[in-house]
Amino acid sequence: MDSSVHADIHSDIGSYLERLFADGFAIRNCFYYPDEFGNFVIDLRRGNTEIRIVRDRGQYTIDGIESKELLTVGLWKAFDSSDEFFDVLFRYLKNAT
């Protein structure tokens, strides 16, 4: 696991990050806010694809994808479940260039 990933982030989504790393993504920035509900922001890049995974008050969202595309692929909303969020994200990334 990337050393910039806080242990609490790793506990929450570490297996998903490992899968993203295996798919060629690398962390550009990682911020953890323990005093703000354990929120975090992770910026990842693979080639020309840049995404930002955000956990805000226990909900997961994505930035870095065009709004129209977010709607099309089902990533337009906040997800309460990391499993559901990453399932949709990985389906999107499988088809992304």
N, C-alpha and C positions, 0 to 999 in steps of 0.2 A: 504494500500500500504506500502511496505517496506520503512522505513525511509531513507535508503541509496540511494533511487532513487531520483535524482534531479527533480525538478518540471518541467523542460523543457522536460526531458525524459518521465515523466508521461503524459504530454500533448500530446506527440507524440505517445507513444505506451502503455500507461497505461492500457487500456482495454485488450490488448494482454498479458501484464505481469500478470494481475489479473487471466486470464485464465490459464497461465502457473502455477501460484501459486495454483490454484484450482486443477490442474493436478498433484500436488505434488512436483513441482520444488521450490527450494529456491535459493536466490541470495547468491553467494559466494563472488563476487566482483562486484563493479559498479563504472565506471569511466566516468566522463563527462568533455568534453573539450570545454568550451564556446568560447575560442579564436581560435579554430580550426574548424570553420564551424559548431559548435554544435555537433561535433562527440561524440560518446559514445561507450563504451564496457561494456557488462553485462555478467558475468559468472554465469551460473545456473547449479544446480545439482539436479537430482532425482535418488536416488539409485546409480547405477553404470553409469548412463547416465549423461555426462557433455557436455554442449554446451556453446558456446560463441556467443552472438549476437552482431554484429558490425554495427554501422551506420557511414559511412565514406563519407563525402561530399554529404549527402542526399541519399546515397544508402545503402541498407541493405544486409548483408552477414552473413554466419554462419561458425563457426569453431567448431571442436570437433567431426566431423563425417568423417569417412574414405572417401578418395577421390573418390574411385569407387562407394561408396554408394551415395555420393553427386550427381554424374552424373546420377545414376539410378533414384533417387527420384526428380531430378530437382532443387536441391539447389546448383548447381555448379557455378552459376552466381551471379552477384550483381543485386539487384532488386531496381528499382526506386520507386516502390509503397510498402508501408508497408503492405497494404491489401493483395497484391499478395504474398509477402514474407511470411507473417504469415499463409496464406491459405496453401501454400506448406509445411511450417514447421509443422503445426498442422496435416496435412495428414501424414507426415512422422512419427511424434511422436505417432500418434494413432497406428501405426504398429510396433513401436520400443519396445524393451524389457526394 
